[in-house]
Amino acid sequence: MTPGLVVIDTGSANLASIRATFRRLGVPAATTRDPDVARRAARAVMPGVGAFGAVMARLTESGMAESIRERVEAGRPLLAVCLGLQLLARGSEEAPAITGLGVLPADARRYPRTSVVPQLGWNRVLPDNREGLVREGHAFFANSYYVDVACDGWTPSWATHDVRFVAALERGPQLACQFHPELSGAWGAALLDRWYRAC
């Protein structure tokens, strides 16, 4: 049986909080390390709390990296959270020798030396498309790196922490958030509900 929603076990720390948020929405979410399960699932979530290089290495070694690439390239429902968004990029200044998933023509950069890092707390999110999945509001961020370009074919939302950066990218049933929707109260829960139903 094909699962309706799977949370990909990337070895990161926020698996439980994401599953708990979906459970409160009445949506059961299984956790998987199996690339075939992630490939077949109706919807998949790629969470991320951790180091770019270590998580990317685990995804590559397990075969999960190719499964995620296939989902994105096929336009199948995917939610990427925090480091998950950065992993979709070509690479990151956090681990210059490590290649990312490469489905976004962008690189993750570190905030300027004068910035407080990590950015830890609430920040205003401003979507380019007010009728999309992401609505204007405040979300919880925990990041030292960011993507700063709006990728072709993806609709961006923006936030500012000394520099303007991408808070989220969406394309059909695919949503990549630099913030943590599962930690963003009622606003974040409503976003997850919209994403799930839009799929």
N, C-alpha and C positions, 0 to 999 in steps of 0.2 A: 504493500500500500504506500502510495506517495504521500509524504507528510505535507501538511498545509503550511507549516512555518518551522524552519530550523534556525537555530543560532549556531553559527560556526565556531567551534572551539579553537580559537587562535592562540590559546595559552595566556590570554589577557585576563584582567581582573574584574571586568564588569559583566560577565555572563549572567550571574545571578540577578543583578538589578534589572537587566533587560528582560529576562524571563519573567520576573516578578511584575514588571509593568504591563507586559502583555497579558499575564494571568489576570490582573485587575481589570483589564479590558475584556475579559472573557475569552481570550485566545490562548489555547495551549501551545507551548513552544518546546520542541525537543532540542537537545544539544547534540551536535555531531562532530566527529573527527573524520568521517568517511567522505571522501570526495564524491563518490557516486550518489550518496544520499543528498549532499549539498547540490549536486547537479540536477537531481530529479525533483527536488522539493518545489512546491508551488511558489513559496516565498523564502528568501534566505536573508539572514542578518549577519553582517560581519562587524563584530564589536572591536574595540581596540583601546586598551590601556597598557602601555609598555613601550619598549624600544623598537624603533623601526627595523633595525638590522636583525634582531633576534626573532621578531614575529615573522618577518619576511622569510627568514631561513626556515622556520617551522612550516610555513605554508608551502614553500617550495619542496622541502623534503617529503612532506606528506602527500603531495600531489594536489593539494587543495588550491594552490595558486592557479593552476590551469583550469580547474573547475570554476573558479570565480571569474577568470577571464572569459570563459565561454558564456557564463550567465550575462555578463555585461555586454559582450559583443552581440549576443542574441536578443538583447533588449528585455531579458527576463527580470522579474521583480527581485530587487536587491536593496537592502538598507545597509549602508556603511556608516559607522559611528566613530568619531574622533580620529584616532590613529587609522581606523578603517578607511577614512577619506584619503589620508596621506599615502596609504599603501596602494591606492588606485593610481597614484602618480608614477612618473618615470623614476623618481628617486627622491632622496631627502638629504639635506645638509647634515642631518643627524648621523647618517651612515653613508658617506659619499661613495664607498666602494660597492654598495649593495644596490642592485637594480630592483625597482618596484614592479608592480603589476603592469604598468605602462599603458593602461587604458585611458588615462587622462593625459593630454599633452601639457604637463605642468610638472613642477618640482616643488617640494616642500622646503620652505626657508625658515631659518631661525629668526625670532624677533630681534630687533636691534639691541646692541649691548646695553643701551640706556634703558631698555624696557624691563619691567618686572616680569620675570619668568619663574615658574609657569604663570600664564594668565589663569587665575583661579577664582572663579566667581561668575556673577551674572553680567550679561552684556546684551545690548540691544541688537536685534536681528532685523534687517531691512531687506525684504525681497524685491527683486526687479519686477516680478509678476505677482501682483496682489491676489490673483485668482488661482495661484498654484497651490501646491501642497503646503509650502512654508508661508505662514502669515507673519505679519509684523508682531513683534513681542520681545520678551526677554528670555534668554536661554542660559543654561549653566555651561561654562567652558572650563577645561583643564588642559591647557596646551602650551607648549613652548615653540612649536613649529606651525606653519600655516601655508596654505596655497593662496597666491595673490592674483591669479588670472582666471577670467571666466572662459571656460573651454567651449569651443564651438559645439553647438547642438545641445548644450546644457544650460538651464536657466539658473543664474546665481542668486544667492542672497548674501548680504554683506554685513560685516561688523567691523568695529575699529578698536584696536588696542595699540595705541601710538601710530600704527599704520593700518590702512584699510586692507582687509583680507576677506577671503571667501568663507562665509559662515555655513553655506550649504550649496550643493549643486543638485538639480533635479532634471530628469529626462524621462518622461512617461512614468513607468512604475519603478524607476530607479532613483534613489535618494541617498546622497552622501552628505553627512552632517559633521562639521567640525565640533559642534557642541554636543552635549549629551542630552538627547530628548528624554531619556529615561530618568534623568535627574532634574528635569526642568518643570516640575510641578504639573498643573493642569494644562498649561500651554503645550508642554512636551507630550503629555499623554494624548491630547487632541491631535497633535501632529502624527503620532504613531497610529492612531485610529484612522486618520484620513489616508495615510499610506497603505495600511492594511486593506481598507475597503476599496481604495482606488486600484488595487491589484486585481 
